[in-house]
């Protein structure tokens, strides 16, 4: 039986800053093949810790973002789904 690997990395793209907010993205990797997904979450740059790859602080927005990230309720785009399905 072949072993499968799965990893999620959350990050922000500061170059796509709009109205003082930055979007959060996820890189999904399955068996070495990766795809990028917009998590449909944006927050002020001061609430993002790049080293920990998570929102920091005690504000409602930071807690809500961290909770969504932890529970996996971020939604993936339909175009990302086919690249993650196993072939064969």
Order of alpha helices (4+ residues) and beta strands (2+ residues): beta-beta-beta-beta-beta-alpha-alpha
